[in-house]
Amino acid sequence: MPTVADHLIEQLDTQGVRRIYGIPGDSLNGLTDSLRENGRIEWVHHRHEEAAAFAAAAEAEITGELTVCVGSCGPGNLHLINGLYDANRSRVPVLAIAAHIPTGEIGSNYFQETHPVEVFRECSVYAEQVSDPKQMPRMLRIAMREAIEKRGVAVLVISGDVALAEMERTPTQKIIKTNPRVLPNEEELGRAAEVLESSRKVTILAGAGVAGAHGEVIELAGKLAAPIVHAMRGKEHIEYDNPYDVGMTGLLGFASGAKAIAECDVLLMLGTDFPYQQFYPQDATIIQVDIRGEQIGKRTRVDIPLVGTVKDTAAALAAVLPVQTHRKHLEAAVEHYRKTRTKLDELATPSKAGAAIHPQYLARLIDQHADEDAIFTADVASPVIWAARYLSMTGKRRVLGSFNHGSMANALCHALGAQAIDRQRQVIAFAGDGGLAMMLGELLTATQNKLPIKIVVFNNSSLNFVELEMKAAGFVTYATDLHNPDFGAVATASGLKGYRVDDSAQLEATVEEFLAHDGPALLDVATDRQEMSMPPEIKLEQAKGFALYALRTVLSGRGDELLDLAKTNWRQLF
């Protein structure tokens, strides 16, 4: 008779799962032994379970299919939690197997005892414990269906003894993913169309929900003469082949994106959960389209809510709208974006000999030399800013990050999962020095599993974005220094090909060699610590904060930092 673990692996095999991410442990012995006997599902051995969860999330984001990570009892599965929070908030289908202590010891404060169902409840769409072998087939199907249909994390908690228990052989069945079309009713569509038709200043804000709807959104924008602003998660889906593109808004964005929203009469939000309330217009009529009705109105006042899939709702609106002949709003927004883009590109230049390298220049070189279908991952903080502003999309490229959860150290971990799907496709991680150091052991995951990822380290010897936040709030920077090793040398010692660049003159040739290397490689680049990633608009409170920071810095005897700051950023102001 098969064991519970045998059935689990057989069902995952039937589902088409081809990788399981994690670290083995005695409470997982039943699962890993069944996996060994199966031979068709790859075990991707990590050095930290958090990285395993991030890797599974990346695979789910790229493929749209169910992926799996596992953690042994107690501390093992607790380590999964940060990556699972990220997966759940990114709305990708992940099944997490959380092993538990022996059934007979539950409730006795046994060695490594936790309460995993309670722990994982908040970062999942489903979390239940299998206590009896008879439960397993149905609970596994339910968990998989929940993860797939709700696009989130499902957690099954299984004690090691239950996993090893025998059960009756039960046929496995593939869970078929549905792809529904959802449309608002005719009255709601008519009300939205009436408002859109009567406005001469419509702006579209596009988020992750525009995935697969590029053509429909472009057609709608053309009819409305509407500039398209995108959130970070919408970048890869709408930025390319888009004559109405005016860039991003928000803390990562451009002045042109913020201006197009601020000056509109109607804001049409398409599949976005953009979180920053201060970047929404105050007086415009707002229409929000989302497949999840509960998401509507969470960020700003909404006048016309539309529950529907973006692809179908955009097509339905475009079908009834005439072509807007007044196009001054669009033309002004596109022209402003052109000027803004020119200024941003002018910052992506080499530094003088002996000076720290501008991070914009590094990001631009990577963009120019990367493959047309490269997958990029980016650490939260300054690396994601340079990715947002300097990576160009092609319709084949992907950009992954912890854009909703905002965790450090995601870039390397996401890259591992993205690369595991296809070892021939180029995967490039934009890593901060702080983020890389946090998950440094995962370099060994790349070499052990023969994952040829390329890691670019923006090494400014600081928690750089934290420093920017301190300066904007008027605080003297403190406790943000990082005393880093030569990460290129560390990478070489770990089995990767390591590179280190301190001078702009060497950078382009090294980037080409680095990206062409046949195997995992790391490029450590000394970037300018004082380079400021300006928000699209400088608010009065931010200006006051910088002035207060300057005063406090001088009074603390660190006035030389202000000179360095001014020298680096003078070119951004003039």
N, C-alpha and C positions, 0 to 999 in steps of 0.2 A: 504493500500500500504506500502511496506517496505521503510525504510529510506536508505540513502547512507551507513550509518554505519551498518545497518542490512545486506546489500549486502556484504559489506567488510568482516564481520565476517562469513557469510555463505560461501563465496568464500575461506576464509582461512580454514574453517572446511573441505570443499571439498578437499582442497589441502593436508589435513592431518596434518596441524599445530596443535599442542597440547599445546603450551604455548605462552603467550605474556608477555614480560618483560618490566616493566616500573613503572611510578608513575602517579596516576590519577590527573586530573586537570579539571577545568570547560570547557575548550575548547575540552576536550576528553569525555565529558558526554555522547554524543551519542554513542561513541564506547564502553565505559565501561558498559553502560546500555544494549546494544546489546550483549555484552559478558556475562553479568549476565543472560540474558534470554537464551542464547545458552546453557550454562552449560557444554559443552564438552571441551572447551578450558580453560586451567588453567591460572589464572592471577598470575604472579610471581611478588609480590610487593617488589620493591627495595627502598633503602633510598637515592639513587643518580642515575640519569639517565645514567651517564657514566658507572656505574657498570652494568646497564641493557643492554647496548650495548655490553659490553665485554661478558656478560653472553650469549647473543644471538649468538655472534660470536663463543663462545666455543661449543654451541650446534650444530651450523652449521658445525664446524670443525669435531666434533665427528660423526655426522650422515650423513653429506653430503647433507642434506635436507634443504629446506628453513626455516628460523626462523624469528621471528618478534619481534621488540622492538618499543616502542612508547614514544613520549615526547609531553607535552603540549606546548602551544604557547610561543614564545619568549625564555626566559631563560630555560624553560623545555626541548625543543628540542635542544637548543644550548649545553646543558650538554651531549647530546648523541655523540657529534662530535668526541671526542677522541677515544671512543670505535669503532665508525664507521670507522675512519681512519684505526684502527688496523684490523678490519674485511675486509675492502677493500684491504689492502695491503697483507693480508693473503689469499686472494682470496677464501672467503667463502660466500655462498649465504644468505644474510640478507635483509629483507624488513623493512625499518624504516618508521613509520607513524609519520610525523611531523605536529602536529596541528598548526593552524594559527589563527590570530586575525579575528574578524568578517569581512566578505567580504566588507561591506560598509565602513569600516574604513581603509582599506589598502591604503597606500600612504598619510595618514594624520599625521604621527608620533604619532599614537595612543599608548596607554598603552601597553607595552611589544612588540611593533612592531619590527620585524626584516625582513630580506628578505631571507627566508629559502632556496629557490631554488638556489640562488646565494651562500649562505653559504655552502650548502652541495655539490655543483657541483664537487669540487675537490676530495672529499672522497667517490665518488659513480660512478657507471657505468650508472646511470639513476637518474635524479632528475627533477620532474615536479609537477605542481600544478593542482589540480582538482578544477575548478571554477564553473562547472555546473554539476548537477546530471547525465545528459546524457553522460558525459565523463567517468563516474566512471567504468562501467564494462570493457570497452576496455582498459582504462589506467591501471587499476589494473592488467589485464592479461599481458599487455606489461611489466609493472614493475616487475612482478613475473618472466616472461620469461627472462628478462634482467639479473636479479639477479641469476637465476638458470644457464643459458647458459654461461654467462660471469663470473660466480663465483665471484660475488662482491656485493656491496651494492646498492640497489635501494631505492630511497626516494620518497614517495608520500606526498605532502603537501596538507592538507585539512583544511579549516576553519571550526570552530565549527558549524556554521549555515549551511554550505553545508553538513556536516555529518548528521545533523538532518533533512535535506530536504527529502521529499518523492520522490521516483522514481518508474518507471515501474518495475514490477518484471521481472528479467532477469535470465535465467538459469545459474548456475555456472558450470565450467568445470575444471577438474584437469589439470595442466600444467605438461606434461610428460617430464622428464629429458632425454636428449639423451646422449649416451655414444659412440662417434664416434671412429673409428680406423683411425689414420692418419699415412701415411708412406711417407718418401722421395721417389723421383723417382729412377728408377734402376741405372741411371748414377751416381747420388749423393751417393747412397749406395755403388756402386762399387768403387767410388773414396775413400770413407771412409774405406772400407774393405781393399783396396790395401795399404793404409797408415798404418792401424792397423796391417796387416799381416807382413809388412816389419820391424816393430819395435820390439825390444827386451825389451823395457822399457815403457810399457803402464801403466798409472795410471788412475783409474776411480774416478771422483768426483761426488757423488750422492746427490741430493737434494730432496725436497718434491715431485718432479715429478716422483720419483721411487715408489710412493705409488701404491700398487697393482701389482707391477712388480718384486717382490722379486726373484722369480724363474728364470725369464728371465735374470735379471742382474747378478745373481750368475752364471748361465750357461755361459754368455758372459765373465765374469771375468775368469772363468776356462779355456775357450778357449784361452784367451789372456794372461794368467798368469799375470793378472793385480791386484795389491792391490787396495782395495776400501777404499777411504777416503770419509767421509760424512760431509755434512753441518749439522747444528743443526736440521733443519726441516726434514732432511733425516734420522736422528738417529732412530726413531721409526720404520721406514719402511725397513731398510737394515742392521742394526747392528746385529740382532739376527740370529742364525744358519748360520753364515757367516765365512767360513774358510779364506776368503781374507780380512777380516776387519782389518784395521790398524788405526782406530780411526778418530778423527776429526782434522780439521785444523782451522785456524782463531784464534781470540782472546780467544775463549773458549776452544781451542783444545789442542792436544798433539804434542810433538816434532815429533813423528813418522808419523803423518798425514802430517805435513808440509814438512818433509823430503821426503816422497814418491812422493809428487808433485814436489818439487824442483829438484829431480833427474830423473824425467821421460823425455823420448824423445817425447812421445805423451800423451796429457791429453785429456781424453774423459769425457766431462761434460754431465751428464744425469739429466735433469729436475731440474737444480739448477740456482738460481739467487744470488749465494754467492757474497756479495758486496765488500769484501776487496781486492782491486787491488794488495796490496803489498804481498799477499800470492799466487799469480799466478806465474807460471814459466815464465822466460824471453825468453828462446830460444826454447822451445818445440813447436811442431805442436799441434794446439788445434782444437778439433772437439767438437761442441756443439749441443746437441739434446734438442729441446724444442718444445712444441706444439704451442707456440706463437712465430712466427717468429720475431716479433718486439723486443723480449727480447734478441735475439742473438747478441753478441758483445757489450753488454752494459758495461760489467765489464773488459773485456780483449780482445785483438786481437783474432779473430777467423779465422782459415784457411779454415775449412770445416763446413759450417752451414747446419744442418739437421732439417727440420721442421717435427715433428712427435710425436706421443705418445711414451713414453719411452718403455712401455711394447712391443709394436709391432715393434719398430725400433730395440730394443735390440735383439728380437727374429730373425728378418730378418738378422741382422749382424752375429749373432751366427750361423745361418744356412749356411752361405757361408764361414765362417772362419775355417781354419784348427786349430788343437791344437798346441799352441806354445810350442816347446820343450825346449827352453831356459827360465829357470824359476829363474835365479839368482836375478833379480830385485824383484820379488814377495817374494822369500825366505828371502832376506835381509830386506825387508820392514816388513814382518811378524815378524821376529826375533827382529827387532828394536822396534816394537809395544809391543812385549812380555816383553821386558826389561822396556819400558816406563810404561806399565801397572803395572808391579811389583813395580816400584818406586812410582807410584800414590797410589797403595794399601797400601804401607808402611806408607803413610802419614795419612791414615784413622785409627788412633790408639787413645786410650784414653790419655788424658792429666794427668799430675801428680795431686795429691790431692790438691785442692785449686786453681788450675790454670784454666783459661778459656778453654772451650771445643773446640777442633779442629773441624771446620765445616765439614771437610772431614769425620770425624768419625760419626758425626750426619747423614750426607747424606748416608753413607754406611749402618748404622743401619736401617734407613728407608727403603732402598732398600732391605735389607735382610728380613725384617719382613712384607713388603707390599705384597698384593695379586698378584697373577700371572697376573691378568687382570686389575690392578689398573690404574687409570688415574691420571697423575701427571700434575700439573701446576707450573710454576716457574716465579718469579719476575725477570724482567730485572736487571742486575748487578750481585753481587756475588752469589745469590741463583741459578741463571741459570748456572753459572759455575760449581757449585757442582752437579747440576742435570745432566749436560752434561757429567761430568767425572765419576760420581758414580752411576747413575741409570742404571741398566741393562735392556735391552729390551727382550721381550719374544715372540713377534709376536702378543700378546694380549694387552700388555700395550700401553698406549698412553702418549705422552708428549706435552703439549700445552704451548704456551707463546707468548709474543709480540715480536716475533723474527725478524720481518721486520720493524714494526713501532717503537719498542723499548720504549714503555711507562712504566713508573713506575706504581705500584699498580695493575697490571693485575692479579696476581696469585689468590688472593681471589675472584675476580670478575669472572674470567674464571672458577674457581672451582664451583661456584654457578650454572652456566649454565650447566656444565658437570654433576653435581649431579642431577639437575632437570630432566634429561632424565631418570635416573634410580637410585632410592634412595637406592637400594640394592648394587650397585657397589661401590667399594672403590674409593674415590676421595681425593687426598692428594695435598695440596698447599704448595710449598716452598716459603715462604714469607720473604722478608726483613723487618727489623723493620721500615725503612722509608716508604716502600710501604704499609705495613699494616696500619700504622698510617694515611696515606693519605686517606684510604677508611675504616676507623675503623667502621663507621656506618653500613657497610655491614655485620658485625657480626650479627646484628639484622635481616637482611634478611635471614640469615641461620636459626635462631631460629623461626622466624615467619612463614617461609615456610617449616619448618621441613626438612631441607636439611642437612644430617649428614656428612658434609664435615670435613676433618681433616686438620688443619692448623699448619704447622711447622714454627716457627719464628726463623730465624737466627739473633739473637739479639746481635749485636756488638756495639750498642750505637753510630752508625755513619752511614753516607752515604758512605759506605765502598768502593764501586767501584769508586766513585768520588775521594776519597782520593788516591786510586791507580793511577788514571789518573793524579792527581796533582803531585804525587811523580815521575811518569815516565817523566813528562814534566819539572821537576826540581823546582816545587813550594812547599813551606811550606804549609801543610794542614791548611785550614782555613774555618770556617763557615760550617763544616761538622759534628759537634757534635750533638748528639740526646740525650736529657734528657728524657728517656723513663719511663713509669710506669711499674709495673709488669703486663705484658700482660695476664698472666694466670689469675690474679685476675680480670682484666677488662673483660676477656672472661666469667668468672664465673658470674660476675654481669650482663652480657648480655644474660645469659641463656645457654651458652655453658659449657662444662666440661673443666675447665682450669688447666693446669699443668705448673710448673716452675722448671727448672733444672739448677743448677750452678756447678755441679760436675760430672765428667765422670763416676764415680763409680755408680751413680744412673741412668744413661741415658738409658741403654738397657732395664731394667725392666720397666722404665717409658714409653719408646717407645712402648713396647708390650701392656701395659695397655691402653695407649692412642689410639693406632690403633684398639683395641678391643672394645672401648667404643661404646655403642649403641646410637648414636646421634652425633650432632656436637661437636667437641672438638678442643682445641688449646693447643699446646705445645710450651712454651716460653723457649728457650735455650740460655744461655749466652755463645756466641761463641767468639773466639779470634779476637780482632780488628786488630791485626797486621799480621794475616795470609795473605800471598800474593798469589794471583792466577796468577802465572807466565804465560806469553804468550809462545807459542811453541818455539819461537826464540827471544832472546834478541837482538834487533837491536842496532847499535852503538849509535843512538840518544837517545834511551831509557836508555842505560848505562850512557851516559853523563847526562841525566836528573836525574837519581837516585843519581849520584855523586853531582850534583848541589843542589838537594834537601837536601842531607846530610849536605853539607856545610852551606846552608842557615838555616837549622834547628838548627845546633850547634850555629851559630851566633845569632839566635833569642832566645837563652837560653833554648831550648827544646831538648837538647842532650839526655836526658833520653829516649825519644821516639826511638832514634836509637838503644839503647841497647835492648829495648823491641822488636823492629823489628828484630834485629839480633838473639835474643834468640828464637823467634818463628820460624824463617825461616831457621835457621842453618841446620836443618834436611833435608831441600829441596836441599841443595847445596852439601851435602856429604853423 
